[in-house]
């Protein structure tokens, strides 16, 4: 096939995406929970083992070998940490005014 002069070139590559939209998981393994929260994987696992952060699965659970943390549980924990941080900051401000 011959192209006419000044005719735009047509690409054979499709511009439509055939991949499905990305799905945000509700449950996160320890590495993903750490990445999402900004906390270390070691700290996340310690929270789970101490019972502070609920998790699905884990060794000998019968569900899966990996711990799975639900995003909403992690969000609740982070919200609590945020509230504690605000309280500590207010306490430090009060202590500075007294000194």
N, C-alpha and C positions, 0 to 999 in steps of 0.2 A: 504494500500500500504506500502510495506516495503522499507526502504531506504538502499541502499548499503553502506557499510562502506566506509568512506572517500569521499562520494559523497557530493557535495555542496548542501546546503539546498536551496530550491526554495521558494521565498516569493510569497504569493498570492496577495500582494499589487502591483498595477500597478505603473510603473515608469513614465508613461505619464500623463501629467496634463490635466484634463478635464475642468479646469476653463479657461475662456477667458482672454486674456491679459488685464492688467489694462489700463484704458483709462484716460488720463490726461484731466481734464475738462478745457474748455476755459473760462467758466464763474465761478466765485467764490463767494460764499456767504461771508458775512462779516467775520465770524470766519476763513474761509479758506483763505481769502485775507489777514487777519492779520497774520496768520501762514506763508503764502508764503512770505510776505513782511518783517516780523519782527516788524511791527508796531502794536500798540494795536487795538483791535476791536473798542474801543471808538473813537480813532483817525480816523480810516477808516470811521466810520459812520459820524463823524463830517465833514470830507472831502467831503463826498457824499452830506450831507445836505447843505453845503456851496456852492456846485456846482463846487468845485475844482477837484473832481474825478467823472467822469461820471459813472452812474450805470443804469442798466436795472431794471425795476420792482420797488418794494417798495410799501408802503401803498397807496391805492386808485389809483394804476397805471393801473389796469386791466390786468396786465401781471402775476404777482405773488406778494405775500405779502412781500417776502424777497427781499432785495437789491442784485443784481447780478453785480459784477464788472468783466469786461472782463480782462483777463490776460494782454493783450497788453496795455490797459489803465493804469493798475497798473505798468507795466514795464516802460512806458513813464514817469509816475509820479516819480518812483524811480530813473530813469535816471536823471531827473531834480534835484531831491534832491542831487544826487551824484555830479552833476556839481556845485551846490551851495556850497556843502561841500568843493570841491576843491578850489573854489574861496575864501571861508572864510579862508582856510588853507594858501593860498598864501598871503592873506591880513595880517594874523597874522605873517607870516614869515617876511614880509616887515616891519611891525611895530616893531618887535624884533630887526631888523638890525638897525633901526633908533634910537632906545632907547639906 
